[in-house]
Amino acid sequence: MSDYENNGCFCLDELTDGKASLKRLTDDLKAEYPVFLEKRDSASISELHITVKALWNEFSSLLHSVAEYDSGELYRTALKLFDGLKRFDYLGSGNYPALISALYSFADMLPDKAGIDAKAAAHLMNRIKMGYFPTDEEHVRLIKQAINFPKTQVNILDPCCGEGLALKAFAENENAATYGIELDESRGHTAQKNLNNARLGSFFHSSVPFGRFHALLLNPPYLSCPGENGGRRMERAFLSDTLPLLMRGGLLVYIIPYHRADSSVCRTLATYYKNLSVFRFRAGEFKKYKQIVFFGIRAEKHAAERTAEKIERLCLCPEKIPLIDTVPKGLYSLPVKETAVPYFKGSVFDVEELVGQLKASDSLDLLFESADLESRTRKPLLPLNLSQIGLVGASGLMNGLVDSDHPHVIKGKIIREKTRKNMPSDREDVSGFSETESNKIIFNVLTQDRYITIG
């Protein structure tokens, strides 16, 4: 059984569903066109309009999955067909038979779960398993040029920090406290050497306070399979779940492949961030990973449907996105307000982290100091009365050498004692008795010249 059959991957699931939807909508278009030609009334025009709009939306979503699967010839064909769909004269002299034929042909070209060959599936799964695409330090420096850091201390979070190198370079020579979380244990331990605070485990199960971070450096995993977050793609999941962590006015730096800027991602960006801008990575990195970087300032939720659509259209044509080299210096400024991060806990118990915390803490010293206090010799403030002496003896604490003017050894213990008592009887030839058992405290005392039992 192949890796895909075991695990699945998002883009093939999306392509399979999209292929079926595209064929269904093409069937609808094929059936509605003759009705429109015959009647040309408002009802037939309305039906045609609804189908065409659904076709555009479906094709727009398909483009992202096609680019993820194959950004070569198949994607270029998809872009040309999408451009043709938008320019087509649906109510005029458009060549419907040619359009319908082109849509069917393109749908047949799309891969799906049933038809993908083993070689293509293996190639896709290998890309998925790579998963870890850290931002190179050269691009981090270019990104940093766009940002003004205040003199006050800022908190910067990378929720999937890898080895922490990108965040370290981002905060270098700045008054910044760095916070990172990493799922991979080996990379996480390396990050602990590079960052002020690095924790192990899944970000989604970690404990991180809301509204305490001035900047968020977010480069989430790409090409992921359904896993602990079910049907959520990682770039969407990280974007939405990190929203509450940025303070108002905080800066988002969001790095993803251009083809993952789908309607959901663009809508989140446009709704919760302002002063958005997007730049394309340099040719070498872009050729490998297709990365773009978004900048945005955290704002109150606001309606921005048109902005989201504009961003999505731009990202479908990455050659139109400006290069990161052209980003204006000091385009964004981090908030000046200092704030503490009261807690920061990963989802995995980290022994090495605990060791470091204990070394930095005085809790062990206090513990041993308390143990010393408990073990010291203590004398009662007042002489013990008879009952208290009995309790001490019964507990076994009076058990050893008594150093005094007349030294002796004393040991207290409890013994069981039986007492028999005669009971009167009405009959002369019969006598009765009762027997009871009770605890009795005795002390055995050994002096210099004799042995005494008291009790």
N, C-alpha and C positions, 0 to 999 in steps of 0.2 A: 504494500500500500504506500502511495507517495506521501510526501510531507503535506502536500495540499489537501489530500483526502483526509489526512489526520487533523489538520489545523484550519485549513481555509485561509484566505487573505482578503482584505477588504476590497481591493480594486477588482478582483475577479468576481466577487459577489456583486459589486456595483455594476460591472459590465454585463453580467448575466441578466440581472434585473432590467438594466437599461436597454439591452438588446430586445428583450421581450416587449418592453413598453414602446420602443421605437417601431417595432413591427405592428403592434396593436394600433398605434396612432396613425401609421401609414395606411393600414386597412380602413380606419375611419375616414381618412382623407380621400381615399380611393372611392369609398361608398358615398360620401357627401358631395363630391364634385359634380357628378351627373345631376343630382337633385338641384344643386345651385344653378347649373346651366339651364335646366328646364324651368325652374320657378323664379329665380332671382328676386325672391321676396325677403322680407326682414327675418323671417324664421330660418330660412336656409342660409342667409348671410351670417346670422348669429351662431348657428351650429358650426359653420365653417370657421368663424372667428375663434370660437372656443377651442376647436381642435388645433388650429394653427398656433395659438398661444401656448397650449399644452405641449405641442411639438417643439417649439422654441425652448421652453423651460427644460424639457427632457434632454434636448440636444446639448444645452448649455451645461447641464450636470454631467452628461456623458463625456464632455471634453476633458474634464478633470481626471476622470478614470482612465481615459485613453492615453493622456499624457503620462500618467503614472506607469501605465503598462508599457507604452512604446511612444517615446517622444519624437520618433523619426517619421517615416513616410505615412504611417497610419494617422498620426496626429495632424500632419499637414493636410492630408485628405479631409479629415474631419473639419478642420478650420475652413477650408475652401467650401465645403458643403454647407457649413453653418452660415458663412457669409452669403452664399446663394439663397439659403432659406430666408434670410432677413431682407434680401433685395427682391425676392420673387413677387410678381404682380398677381396676388391671389384673386382679386376681383376683376381683373382685366384680361389681358391676352397671354397670361403665363402658360407655359407648356406643362400642363399637369402630368400627362403621361411620362414625360422625361423626368420630372421631379420625383414622381412616385417610383419609377424604375431606379433612380439614383439612390433613393432612401432604402429600398429593398436591398440593393447591391451592397450599400455600406453596412447595413445591419448584418448581412451574411459575412462580411469581413471581420466583424467584431468577435473576439474570443469569448468563450464562456466556460463554465465549470465542466460541462460534458464534453466539449470539443477540443479543449486545449491539449496540445501534445506534451509528452513527458519532458522533452528538452526545454520547451518554453516554461513549463511549470517549475522545473528545477532551477532555471535561470532566475525566475521571479522570486522563488523561495530563498535562493542564495542572497539576493539583494535584501530581502526581508531580514534574514539572519544576521547580516552585517549590522544593520540597525543603528550602530553607534557612529554618528557623523559629527565629531566635534568641530566647532568653528575655529578656523586657523587664526593665529595671533595677528597676522597681517590684516585680515578683515576686521578683527576686533579693534585694532588701532584706528582703522578708517571709520568704524562705527563711533568710536569714542570721540573723534573730531567733531561730531555733531552735538556734543553734550558739554555744557558748563557745569562743573562740580562746585558746590559752595565750600566755604572754609569750615563750616560746621560739619559734624560727622553725619554721614548718610549710611543707611542700611540697604544692601543690595542682595537680592535673592536670585539664585539659579536653581529651580526645582528639579532639574535633571542635569547635574553639573559635570558628570563624567569624572575626569581626574582633577577638575577644578582649574585647569590652565586658562580657559577662556575668561572666567570670572576674575582670576588673579590678574591677568593682563588688563582687563577692563578697569579694575580698581587700583592699578599700580600708581604709586605716587599721589594718591588721593586720600583724603581723610574719610575712609570708608571701612565699614565692618562688613565682611563677606559671609554669606550664608548659602550653603549648598546641600542638596539631597541627592543621593545616588543609589539606584537599585542594585547595581553590580558591586559586590563586596570588595573585590580587588581594586576597582577604580575608586570606590568610596574611601578606602584606606589611604590611597594616594592623595585624594582630595583633602583629607584631614591634615595633610602636611602643607598643602598649598593655600588653604582658606582659614579664616578665623574660626568658623563654625561649619562643620560638615557632618551630616548624619546619614545613616544607612537605612535602606528600605524603600518602599513605595511612597512617593509623594502623596498619593491619594489616601494613605492610611497614617500619615505623619501628623503631628500636632504643631501647627504654625499659627501665630496670632494674626488677626485681621488688621489691616490698615497701618502696618508698622514699617513698611518698606518704601524707600524713596525711588527705587528702580528695580525692574524685573528683567533679567536677561534670560530669555526663553527660547531655547532651541530644542523642541521636543522630538521624540523618536518619529521616524517616517516609515512608510511601507509596513505598518504593523498589522498583526493578525488579531482577530478577536481573542480577548483574554480575560483578565480580571475585571475589566470594565465593559465586558459584553460587546455590544455593537458600537461603542464609542471609539472613534478614531482618536489617536493620541494627540494630534495637533489641535483638535477641537476640545478634547477633554482638558488638556493643560490650559488652554486659553480661557475656558469658562471657569475652571476651578481655582485659577490663580487670581481671578478678578477681585475678590474681597481682600486680598493680601496687600495690594498697592494702596497707599494713601491717596486721597484726592490731590490731584496735581502731580502724582508720581508718574514716572516715565516707563512705558513698555517698549522693550526691544525684542521683536518677535521674528524669528528666523525659520522659514519653512520653504519647501520647494514651491515654485510658482503655481504648479498645477494643483496644489492642495488649498489654494485660496478660493475655495468654493463658496456658494451662497451662504452657507451657515457660518463659516469663518468670517467672511466679509461683513455679514450682518452684525455679528458680535463686535467686531472692531468698530464699525461705524456707529453702533448704538451706545457703547460704553467708553469710547475714546474720542478725543477731539484733536485738532491739528495733526491729522494723520498724514504720513508720507511713506513712500515705498521706494526702495532702491534695489538694483540687481547687483549680484556679486560679480566680480571680475571673471574674465573668460575661462580661465583654468578651473576655478572652483565651480563656476556655473555649469560648465560642460559636464562635470562629474555629478553634481548633486542638485542642479537646477535651482539654487537657493536665491531667495529674495529676503530683504529685511524690512519690516514695518517699524515705524516709530509712531507713538501716540501718547497723548497725555490723558490720564485717568480722569473721567468726568462723570457727572450725574447721567443716568439713563435718559436718552433722548431719541426721538424719531429721526431716522436717517436712511430710509429705504433707497432713495436715489443715490446717496453716497455709496451705499453698499453695492448697488448695481454698477456704478461707475468703476469702483475698485475691481470688481469681478471681471468686467470687460477688459480692463487694462491688463490684468494678470493673465488673461487668455492669450495675450500677444506680448510675451516677455521682452521682445526686442524693442518695444516702445517704453519699457520701464527704464528710467535713467540709471546710469552706473553709480555704484557706491562712491567712486572717486569724485563725483560731482556734488556730494552732499555738502551743504553750506556749513562752515565751521560755527559752532555755538548756536545751532538751530534750536536746541532745547536746553532748558535749565532745570536742574533737580531742585526740589523744595528745600528751603533753608531750615525749616523747623526740625530740631533734633527730637528723636523719640526712642525710647528703650524697647527692646524685644524681650518681654518678660519670660518667655519660654520658647524652646525650639527643640522638638523631639522627633527622632526618626521612628519608623514603624518596627525596626529591628533592634533587639537588645544588643548593644555593642560592648564587648568586654574591654576592648582597648580604650574606648571612650570612658568607661567607668574607672579604669585604672588612672587615667589622666585626671579625672575629676577628683578622685580620692587623694591623689598626690597634691593637688592644689587646695584641698580642703583641710580644715583643722578638726574635722569630725572624729577621725581616728585618735588624735591626741586627746580629745575630750573623753572618748570612750575608755582609753587606757587610764586616764586620770580618774574617771569614775570607778574603774575597777580597783585602783589603788586605795581609794577612799573606802570601798567596801571591805577590803582585806586588812585594814589597819586595826590595831587593838583599841577597843572602846570600853570605857567604864561607865556603869550606870550613874546617873546624877544623884540618886538617893539609894540607901540600902534596900535590898530586895525583901519583900515580906514573904511569909510562909507560902502563900499561894503562888507567887511569882517564882519562888525557888522550885516549887513542884513542877510548874510548866517548863522551866529551863531543864530540869532533870528529865522530864518525860520526853522532851524533844531530842535528847541526846547531846545537846550543846555542852552540858556539864560532863565532860568526858576527857580527862587528862590531868596533867600536872598542874597543881595550884602552887605557885611560887609565892611564899609568904614567910613570916617569921618562923612558922612551923610547916615546912613544905610537906605536901602529901599528894597522893594520887586519888582522884575520886571518879567514880563512874555511876551514872544514874541509869536506871532501867525500870520498865514496868513488868510486873509479874501478875499472873492470874492467881487469885486466892479463893479457896472454897470455904464457906462457912456453913456449919450444920447447926440446926436449932430444933430442940425437941418440941413436939406439938401435943397438947393435952387431948385426951380421948375419953368418951363416955363409958367405954368398956374397960373393965379392970385388967383383962388379959391382953389388951391391944395397946401398943404405944406408937406414936407417929413422930415424924421429924420432917423438916424442910431444909433443902440445901440450896445455897445461892453462890454464884461466882461473881467476883468483882475484880477490877484492876487496882493494883497497889504499886505505888512508887517506892522503890528502895534505893539507897545509895550505898555502894561498897567503897569503903575508904581504907586506903593503905597508908599507914604512917611509918615513921622510922622504926617503930618498935612493935607494931601490932596491926592486925587486920580487923576492921569493924564493919558490920552491916547495920545500917540505920533505916528504919521504916516499919 
